[in-house]
Amino acid sequence: MPRPPTPAGFGSWLDYAVETMDTRTALMEHLFSKDEGQWSQESIKQAVRDELTELRRRAAKSTG
């Protein structure tokens, strides 16, 4: 079965998933902890972007 095309402006479905992910639930885990106020939705998204970048780097290294 063919894969649906990625949404406009995104290089892959993973890019789309990262940029549109709901970070509210993850942020709620820190709401009443000692880390309260230290994290934001944007900082969580950046952490996910960083992990995806690292995953891509490792994949390129293992195939190249």
Distance bins in CASP14 RR format, pairs under 12 A and 6 or more apart:
PFRMAT RR
TARGET T0000
AUTHOR 0000-0000-0000
RMODE 2
METHOD distances of the structure
MODEL  1
3 12 0 0 0 0 0 1 0 0 0 0 0
3 13 1 0 0 1 0 0 0 0 0 0 0
4 13 0 0 0 0 1 0 0 0 0 0 0
4 16 0 0 0 0 0 1 0 0 0 0 0
5 11 0 0 0 0 0 1 0 0 0 0 0
5 12 0 0 0 0 0 1 0 0 0 0 0
5 13 0 0 0 0 1 0 0 0 0 0 0
5 16 0 0 0 0 0 1 0 0 0 0 0
6 12 1 0 1 0 0 0 0 0 0 0 0
6 13 1 0 1 0 0 0 0 0 0 0 0
6 14 0 0 0 0 1 0 0 0 0 0 0
6 15 1 0 0 1 0 0 0 0 0 0 0
6 16 1 0 0 1 0 0 0 0 0 0 0
6 17 0 0 0 0 0 1 0 0 0 0 0
6 19 0 0 0 0 0 1 0 0 0 0 0
6 20 0 0 0 0 0 1 0 0 0 0 0
7 13 0 0 0 0 1 0 0 0 0 0 0
7 14 0 0 0 0 0 1 0 0 0 0 0
7 15 0 0 0 0 1 0 0 0 0 0 0
7 16 1 0 1 0 0 0 0 0 0 0 0
7 17 0 0 0 0 0 1 0 0 0 0 0
7 19 0 0 0 0 1 0 0 0 0 0 0
7 20 0 0 0 0 1 0 0 0 0 0 0
8 15 0 0 0 0 0 1 0 0 0 0 0
8 16 0 0 0 0 1 0 0 0 0 0 0
9 15 0 0 0 0 1 0 0 0 0 0 0
9 16 0 0 0 0 1 0 0 0 0 0 0
9 19 0 0 0 0 1 0 0 0 0 0 0
9 20 0 0 0 0 0 1 0 0 0 0 0
10 16 1 0 1 0 0 0 0 0 0 0 0
10 17 0 0 0 0 1 0 0 0 0 0 0
10 18 0 0 0 0 1 0 0 0 0 0 0
10 19 1 0 0 1 0 0 0 0 0 0 0
10 20 0 0 0 0 1 0 0 0 0 0 0
11 17 0 0 0 0 0 1 0 0 0 0 0
11 18 0 0 0 0 0 1 0 0 0 0 0
11 19 0 0 0 0 0 1 0 0 0 0 0
11 52 0 0 0 0 0 1 0 0 0 0 0
11 56 0 0 0 0 0 1 0 0 0 0 0
12 18 0 0 0 0 1 0 0 0 0 0 0
12 19 0 0 0 0 0 1 0 0 0 0 0
12 52 0 0 0 0 1 0 0 0 0 0 0
12 55 0 0 0 0 0 1 0 0 0 0 0
12 56 0 0 0 0 1 0 0 0 0 0 0
13 19 0 0 0 0 0 1 0 0 0 0 0
13 20 0 0 0 0 0 1 0 0 0 0 0
13 52 0 0 0 0 0 1 0 0 0 0 0
14 20 0 0 0 0 0 1 0 0 0 0 0
14 21 0 0 0 0 0 1 0 0 0 0 0
14 48 0 0 0 0 1 0 0 0 0 0 0
14 49 0 0 0 0 0 1 0 0 0 0 0
14 51 0 0 0 0 0 1 0 0 0 0 0
14 52 1 0 0 1 0 0 0 0 0 0 0
14 53 0 0 0 0 0 1 0 0 0 0 0
14 55 0 0 0 0 1 0 0 0 0 0 0
14 56 0 0 0 0 1 0 0 0 0 0 0
14 59 0 0 0 0 0 1 0 0 0 0 0
15 21 0 0 0 0 0 1 0 0 0 0 0
15 45 0 0 0 0 0 1 0 0 0 0 0
15 48 0 0 0 0 0 1 0 0 0 0 0
15 49 0 0 0 0 1 0 0 0 0 0 0
15 52 1 0 0 1 0 0 0 0 0 0 0
15 53 0 0 0 0 0 1 0 0 0 0 0
15 56 0 0 0 0 0 1 0 0 0 0 0
16 52 0 0 0 0 0 1 0 0 0 0 0
17 45 0 0 0 0 0 1 0 0 0 0 0
17 48 0 0 0 0 1 0 0 0 0 0 0
17 49 0 0 0 0 0 1 0 0 0 0 0
17 52 0 0 0 0 1 0 0 0 0 0 0
18 44 0 0 0 0 0 1 0 0 0 0 0
18 45 1 0 0 1 0 0 0 0 0 0 0
18 46 0 0 0 0 1 0 0 0 0 0 0
18 47 0 0 0 0 0 1 0 0 0 0 0
18 48 1 0 1 0 0 0 0 0 0 0 0
18 49 1 0 1 0 0 0 0 0 0 0 0
18 50 0 0 0 0 0 1 0 0 0 0 0
18 51 0 0 0 0 1 0 0 0 0 0 0
18 52 1 0 1 0 0 0 0 0 0 0 0
18 53 0 0 0 0 1 0 0 0 0 0 0
18 55 0 0 0 0 0 1 0 0 0 0 0
18 56 0 0 0 0 0 1 0 0 0 0 0
19 41 0 0 0 0 0 1 0 0 0 0 0
19 42 0 0 0 0 0 1 0 0 0 0 0
19 45 1 0 0 1 0 0 0 0 0 0 0
19 46 0 0 0 0 0 1 0 0 0 0 0
19 48 0 0 0 0 1 0 0 0 0 0 0
19 49 0 0 0 0 1 0 0 0 0 0 0
19 52 0 0 0 0 0 1 0 0 0 0 0
20 41 0 0 0 0 0 1 0 0 0 0 0
20 45 0 0 0 0 1 0 0 0 0 0 0
20 48 0 0 0 0 0 1 0 0 0 0 0
21 27 0 0 0 0 0 1 0 0 0 0 0
21 41 0 0 0 0 1 0 0 0 0 0 0
21 42 0 0 0 0 0 1 0 0 0 0 0
21 44 0 0 0 0 1 0 0 0 0 0 0
21 45 1 0 0 1 0 0 0 0 0 0 0
21 46 0 0 0 0 0 1 0 0 0 0 0
21 47 0 0 0 0 0 1 0 0 0 0 0
21 48 1 0 0 1 0 0 0 0 0 0 0
21 49 0 0 0 0 0 1 0 0 0 0 0
21 51 0 0 0 0 0 1 0 0 0 0 0
21 52 0 0 0 0 0 1 0 0 0 0 0
22 28 0 0 0 0 0 1 0 0 0 0 0
22 41 0 0 0 0 1 0 0 0 0 0 0
22 44 0 0 0 0 0 1 0 0 0 0 0
22 45 0 0 0 0 0 1 0 0 0 0 0
22 48 0 0 0 0 0 1 0 0 0 0 0
23 29 0 0 0 0 0 1 0 0 0 0 0
23 30 0 0 0 0 0 1 0 0 0 0 0
23 39 0 0 0 0 1 0 0 0 0 0 0
23 40 0 0 0 0 1 0 0 0 0 0 0
23 41 1 0 1 0 0 0 0 0 0 0 0
23 42 0 0 0 0 1 0 0 0 0 0 0
23 43 0 0 0 0 1 0 0 0 0 0 0
23 44 1 0 1 0 0 0 0 0 0 0 0
23 45 1 0 0 1 0 0 0 0 0 0 0
23 46 0 0 0 0 0 1 0 0 0 0 0
23 47 0 0 0 0 1 0 0 0 0 0 0
23 48 0 0 0 0 1 0 0 0 0 0 0
23 49 0 0 0 0 0 1 0 0 0 0 0
24 30 0 0 0 0 0 1 0 0 0 0 0
24 31 0 0 0 0 0 1 0 0 0 0 0
24 39 0 0 0 0 0 1 0 0 0 0 0
24 40 0 0 0 0 0 1 0 0 0 0 0
24 41 1 0 0 1 0 0 0 0 0 0 0
24 44 0 0 0 0 1 0 0 0 0 0 0
24 45 0 0 0 0 0 1 0 0 0 0 0
25 31 0 0 0 0 0 1 0 0 0 0 0
25 41 0 0 0 0 0 1 0 0 0 0 0
25 44 0 0 0 0 0 1 0 0 0 0 0
26 35 0 0 0 0 0 1 0 0 0 0 0
26 39 0 0 0 0 1 0 0 0 0 0 0
26 40 0 0 0 0 0 1 0 0 0 0 0
26 41 0 0 0 0 1 0 0 0 0 0 0
26 43 0 0 0 0 0 1 0 0 0 0 0
26 44 1 0 1 0 0 0 0 0 0 0 0
26 45 0 0 0 0 1 0 0 0 0 0 0
26 47 0 0 0 0 1 0 0 0 0 0 0
26 48 0 0 0 0 1 0 0 0 0 0 0
27 33 0 0 0 0 0 1 0 0 0 0 0
27 35 0 0 0 0 0 1 0 0 0 0 0
27 36 0 0 0 0 0 1 0 0 0 0 0
27 37 0 0 0 0 1 0 0 0 0 0 0
27 38 0 0 0 0 0 1 0 0 0 0 0
27 39 1 0 0 1 0 0 0 0 0 0 0
27 40 1 0 0 1 0 0 0 0 0 0 0
27 41 1 0 1 0 0 0 0 0 0 0 0
27 42 0 0 0 0 0 1 0 0 0 0 0
27 43 0 0 0 0 1 0 0 0 0 0 0
27 44 1 0 0 1 0 0 0 0 0 0 0
27 45 0 0 0 0 0 1 0 0 0 0 0
27 47 0 0 0 0 0 1 0 0 0 0 0
28 36 0 0 0 0 0 1 0 0 0 0 0
28 39 0 0 0 0 0 1 0 0 0 0 0
28 41 0 0 0 0 0 1 0 0 0 0 0
28 44 0 0 0 0 0 1 0 0 0 0 0
29 35 0 0 0 0 1 0 0 0 0 0 0
29 36 0 0 0 0 0 1 0 0 0 0 0
29 39 0 0 0 0 1 0 0 0 0 0 0
29 44 0 0 0 0 0 1 0 0 0 0 0
30 36 1 0 0 1 0 0 0 0 0 0 0
30 37 1 0 0 1 0 0 0 0 0 0 0
30 38 1 0 0 1 0 0 0 0 0 0 0
30 39 1 0 1 0 0 0 0 0 0 0 0
30 40 0 0 0 0 1 0 0 0 0 0 0
30 41 0 0 0 0 0 1 0 0 0 0 0
30 43 0 0 0 0 0 1 0 0 0 0 0
30 44 0 0 0 0 1 0 0 0 0 0 0
31 37 0 0 0 0 1 0 0 0 0 0 0
31 38 0 0 0 0 0 1 0 0 0 0 0
31 39 0 0 0 0 1 0 0 0 0 0 0
33 39 0 0 0 0 1 0 0 0 0 0 0
35 43 0 0 0 0 0 1 0 0 0 0 0
35 44 0 0 0 0 0 1 0 0 0 0 0
37 43 0 0 0 0 1 0 0 0 0 0 0
38 44 0 0 0 0 0 1 0 0 0 0 0
39 45 0 0 0 0 0 1 0 0 0 0 0
39 46 0 0 0 0 0 1 0 0 0 0 0
39 47 0 0 0 0 1 0 0 0 0 0 0
40 46 0 0 0 0 1 0 0 0 0 0 0
40 47 0 0 0 0 0 1 0 0 0 0 0
41 47 0 0 0 0 0 1 0 0 0 0 0
41 48 0 0 0 0 0 1 0 0 0 0 0
42 48 0 0 0 0 0 1 0 0 0 0 0
42 49 0 0 0 0 0 1 0 0 0 0 0
43 49 0 0 0 0 0 1 0 0 0 0 0
43 50 0 0 0 0 0 1 0 0 0 0 0
44 50 0 0 0 0 0 1 0 0 0 0 0
44 51 0 0 0 0 0 1 0 0 0 0 0
45 51 0 0 0 0 0 1 0 0 0 0 0
45 52 0 0 0 0 0 1 0 0 0 0 0
46 52 0 0 0 0 0 1 0 0 0 0 0
46 53 0 0 0 0 0 1 0 0 0 0 0
47 53 0 0 0 0 0 1 0 0 0 0 0
47 54 0 0 0 0 0 1 0 0 0 0 0
48 54 0 0 0 0 0 1 0 0 0 0 0
48 55 0 0 0 0 0 1 0 0 0 0 0
49 55 0 0 0 0 0 1 0 0 0 0 0
49 56 0 0 0 0 0 1 0 0 0 0 0
50 56 0 0 0 0 0 1 0 0 0 0 0
50 57 0 0 0 0 0 1 0 0 0 0 0
51 57 0 0 0 0 0 1 0 0 0 0 0
51 58 0 0 0 0 0 1 0 0 0 0 0
52 58 0 0 0 0 0 1 0 0 0 0 0
52 59 0 0 0 0 0 1 0 0 0 0 0
53 59 0 0 0 0 0 1 0 0 0 0 0
53 60 0 0 0 0 0 1 0 0 0 0 0
54 60 0 0 0 0 0 1 0 0 0 0 0
54 61 0 0 0 0 0 1 0 0 0 0 0
55 61 0 0 0 0 0 1 0 0 0 0 0
55 62 0 0 0 0 0 1 0 0 0 0 0
56 62 0 0 0 0 0 1 0 0 0 0 0
56 63 0 0 0 0 0 1 0 0 0 0 0
57 63 0 0 0 0 0 1 0 0 0 0 0
57 64 0 0 0 0 0 1 0 0 0 0 0
58 64 0 0 0 0 0 1 0 0 0 0 0
END
